[in-house]
């Protein structure tokens, strides 16, 4: 894409499937706004990485009211958007996506690739991205936000923030399950008593009939643990048709908080030749009362 004969117009069209009228000067842009006042406005940014061939390409749908048309070349300095396409050309497939939330008064959500929801706070936020397809030259994903995000403040860092969720990207993966936690409304508080060792599972005995090399697992929730020194385990279990355990793993939670459980599970090594069953559930090993709310992102993908 760095050859002089390369057309950015053509590249952007191929990546976004949208035909844009590209303006490289404020004068051109203002004329197009005058001629086509009802058309959507997009801000297209290309940011090169110092001392490498990596670059970030952003195609953001801009809120027209956030543009300061009197500032010439700086008219987009404080412009905002609610949705954008992100394309990162790099050999690095696991990185931190950084952006700035313009609404300083409240929290909102950002939705990645139309299905993974992450809560965002005022100011600077970051989300870890992991492209499962390591042979792809470009990692691409889209974002939509319930709050305004600054168009000029998208960045990439190869430093992973261990305190932020990881979103696994795999565009050729197939949805095997996508659902809701049906006990109550997803936003309501659900309390489990100390006698419930195995509360209602997020996923129970999901039949996986096809053969996949990787399973992408996800669930997010707000966890409330009233007692100190208690722990709640989130278990991932795969069994064969005879209910024999093939895979078992757990995540241990000892503190209250908002959690994003994601896992890219390599099941090719199991050499499964028959249907198998997947479950994701809490294990209340210490028999303690706990509560959950804000339940989201319950899905399984196969690759």
C-alpha positions in Angstrom: 0.0 0.0 0.0 3.0 2.3 0.1 3.6 2.2 -3.7 3.1 5.6 -5.4 0.7 3.9 -7.9 -1.6 2.7 -5.1 -5.0 4.4 -4.8 -6.2 5.1 -1.3 -9.7 5.8 -2.8 -9.7 2.2 -4.1 -8.3 0.7 -0.9 -10.9 2.4 1.3 -13.7 1.3 -1.0 -12.5 -2.3 -0.9 -12.2 -2.3 2.9 -15.4 -0.5 3.8 -17.6 -1.2 0.7 -18.5 2.5 0.7 -17.8 4.9 -2.1 -16.4 8.2 -0.7 -15.8 11.6 -2.2 -12.3 12.3 -0.7 -11.4 15.8 0.2 -7.8 16.6 1.1 -8.3 20.4 1.7 -10.7 22.4 3.8 -11.9 24.2 0.6 -12.9 21.0 -1.1 -14.6 19.7 2.0 -16.6 22.9 2.6 -17.7 22.9 -1.1 -18.9 19.3 -0.8 -20.8 20.2 2.4 -22.5 23.0 0.5 -23.4 20.9 -2.5 -24.5 17.9 -0.5 -25.8 19.1 2.9 -27.6 15.8 3.7 -24.8 13.4 3.1 -23.0 11.6 5.9 -19.5 12.9 6.8 -16.6 10.6 7.4 -13.2 11.4 8.8 -10.5 9.2 7.3 -7.2 9.1 9.3 -4.0 7.2 8.5 -1.4 7.1 11.3 2.1 5.7 10.6 4.1 3.9 13.3 7.5 5.4 13.8 10.4 3.3 12.5 8.2 0.6 11.1 5.9 -0.2 8.2 2.9 -0.5 10.6 0.0 1.9 10.2 -3.5 2.6 11.6 -6.4 3.5 9.3 -9.6 4.9 10.8 -12.8 5.6 9.0 -15.1 7.4 11.5 -18.7 8.6 10.9 -18.6 12.1 12.2 -21.3 14.0 14.1 -21.8 17.0 11.9 -22.6 19.2 14.9 -19.2 18.5 16.5 -17.2 20.0 13.6 -15.9 23.6 14.0 -16.1 24.7 10.3 -14.4 28.0 11.1 -11.1 26.4 12.1 -9.9 25.4 8.6 -7.4 22.5 8.7 -8.1 22.1 12.5 -11.9 21.8 12.1 -11.9 18.2 13.3 -9.8 18.7 16.4 -12.7 18.2 18.8 -15.0 16.3 16.3 -16.7 13.2 17.6 -18.3 10.0 16.3 -20.4 7.1 17.4 -19.1 4.5 15.0 -15.9 3.8 13.1 -14.0 1.2 11.2 -10.5 0.3 12.5 -7.8 -1.3 10.3 -4.3 -2.0 11.7 -1.6 -3.1 9.4 1.0 -4.9 11.5 2.7 -8.2 12.1 1.5 -7.7 15.8 -1.8 -9.4 16.3 -2.3 -8.7 20.0 -2.4 -5.0 20.9 -4.2 -2.3 22.9 -6.7 -0.2 21.1 -6.8 3.3 22.7 -9.5 6.0 22.3 -11.0 8.9 24.2 -14.5 9.2 25.4 -15.8 12.7 24.9 -18.6 12.6 27.5 -17.0 13.5 30.8 -20.2 13.1 32.8 -21.3 9.5 32.4 -20.2 6.0 31.4 -21.3 4.4 28.2 -20.7 1.2 26.2 -18.7 0.5 23.1 -19.7 -2.4 20.9 -17.0 -4.2 18.8 -18.0 -6.1 15.6 -21.7 -5.7 16.5 -21.7 -8.3 19.3 -19.0 -7.7 22.0 -20.1 -5.0 24.5 -17.5 -3.3 26.8 -18.2 -0.6 29.4 -16.2 2.6 28.9 -15.5 5.5 31.3 -14.9 9.2 30.8 -11.6 10.2 29.3 -9.0 7.8 27.8 -10.0 4.1 27.5 -8.3 1.0 26.0 -9.3 -2.5 25.0 -7.0 -5.4 24.2 -7.5 -6.8 20.7 -6.3 -10.3 19.8 -6.5 -11.3 16.1 -6.9 -15.1 16.1 -5.9 -15.3 12.4 -2.2 -14.7 12.7 -1.6 -14.8 8.9 -3.8 -11.8 8.2 -1.8 -8.8 7.3 -4.5 -6.4 8.6 -6.6 -6.6 11.8 -10.0 -5.0 11.1 -13.0 -4.4 13.3 -15.8 -1.9 13.7 -16.9 0.0 16.8 -20.2 1.6 17.8 -20.6 3.6 21.0 -23.5 4.9 23.0 -21.4 7.9 23.8 -19.3 10.3 21.7 -15.7 9.4 20.9 -13.1 11.9 19.6 -12.3 11.1 16.0 -8.7 12.4 16.2 -7.7 10.4 19.3 -7.5 6.8 18.2 -4.2 5.1 18.9 -2.6 1.7 19.0 -0.1 0.4 21.6 1.7 -3.0 21.6 1.7 -2.8 25.4 -1.2 -5.0 26.7 -3.2 -3.6 29.7 -3.8 -6.7 31.9 -6.7 -4.9 33.7 -8.7 -4.4 30.5 -10.8 -7.0 28.6 -9.4 -8.9 25.6 -11.6 -9.1 22.5 -10.8 -12.0 20.2 -11.2 -11.1 16.5 -11.9 -13.8 13.9 -14.1 -12.8 11.0 -14.4 -16.2 9.5 -15.5 -17.8 12.7 -19.1 -19.2 12.9 -21.5 -18.3 15.7 -22.4 -21.6 17.5 -24.3 -19.9 20.3 -25.4 -16.4 21.2 -27.9 -16.0 24.0 -29.1 -14.3 27.1 -29.2 -15.3 30.7 -32.8 -16.1 31.1 -33.3 -16.0 34.9 -34.3 -12.3 34.9 -33.7 -9.2 32.9 -30.0 -8.9 32.1 -29.6 -5.7 34.0 -31.3 -6.9 37.2 -29.5 -8.2 40.2 -29.5 -12.0 40.6 -28.6 -13.4 44.0 -27.5 -16.9 44.6 -27.7 -18.4 48.1 -24.9 -20.2 50.0 -26.6 -23.6 49.4 -26.4 -23.3 45.6 -23.1 -25.0 44.7 -23.9 -24.9 40.9 -26.1 -21.9 40.0 -27.9 -21.7 36.7 -25.2 -22.0 34.0 -24.5 -19.5 31.3 -24.2 -22.3 28.8 -25.3 -25.9 29.5 -24.4 -28.9 27.4 -24.1 -27.0 24.1 -23.8 -29.7 21.4 -20.8 -29.1 19.1 -21.4 -31.4 16.1 -18.9 -29.9 13.7 -15.1 -30.1 14.0 -13.4 -26.9 14.8 -9.8 -26.1 15.6 -10.5 -23.2 17.9 -13.5 -22.2 20.1 -13.9 -18.6 21.1 -15.8 -18.3 24.4 -17.2 -15.2 26.0 -19.4 -14.0 28.9 -19.3 -10.8 30.9 -21.0 -9.9 34.2 -20.8 -7.7 37.3 -20.0 -9.9 40.3 -20.8 -8.9 43.9 -19.2 -11.0 46.7 -20.3 -9.7 50.1 -18.0 -11.9 52.3 -14.2 -11.5 52.5 -12.0 -14.6 51.8 -14.7 -16.0 49.6 -14.2 -17.1 46.0 -16.4 -17.9 43.0 -15.1 -20.0 40.2 -16.2 -19.8 36.5 -15.7 -23.2 35.0 -15.3 -24.2 31.3 -16.1 -27.9 30.7 -16.1 -30.0 27.6 -17.4 -33.6 27.7 -17.8 -36.3 25.1 -21.1 -38.0 24.4 -20.4 -40.4 27.3 -20.1 -37.4 29.6 -16.5 -38.0 30.2 -14.4 -34.9 30.8 -12.2 -33.9 27.9 -11.3 -30.4 29.1 -11.8 -28.5 32.4 -10.5 -25.1 33.4 -11.5 -22.4 35.8 -11.2 -18.7 36.5 -11.2 -17.7 40.2 -12.8 -14.5 41.3 -12.2 -13.2 44.9 -13.4 -9.6 44.5 -16.5 -7.8 43.4 -16.2 -6.1 40.0 -17.1 -6.1 36.3 -15.5 -9.1 34.6 -15.1 -9.9 30.9 -14.4 -13.6 30.5 -12.9 -14.5 27.0 -11.0 -17.5 25.9 -9.6 -18.8 22.6 -9.5 -22.5 23.2 -7.4 -24.7 20.9 -9.4 -27.9 20.7 -7.6 -29.4 17.6 -5.2 -31.2 20.0 -8.2 -33.1 21.5 -8.7 -34.8 18.1 -12.4 -35.0 18.7 -14.2 -37.4 16.3 -17.7 -37.2 17.6 -20.2 -34.6 19.0 -19.1 -33.1 22.3 -20.8 -30.9 24.9 -19.7 -27.5 26.2 -20.8 -25.9 29.5 -19.8 -22.6 31.2 -21.0 -22.2 34.7 -20.3 -20.9 38.2 -18.9 -23.2 40.9 -19.8 -21.9 44.4 -17.2 -24.2 46.0 -17.2 -22.3 49.3 -21.0 -22.1 49.6 -21.1 -18.4 49.8 -23.9 -16.0 48.9 -23.1 -13.9 45.8 -24.9 -11.8 43.2 -24.4 -11.0 39.5 -25.8 -8.3 37.1 -25.0 -6.6 33.8 -24.8 -10.0 32.1 -23.8 -9.7 28.4 -21.5 -11.1 25.7 -22.7 -14.7 26.1 -21.5 -16.4 22.9 -19.5 -19.3 21.4 -17.8 -19.1 18.0 -16.0 -21.9 16.1 -13.1 -21.5 13.8 
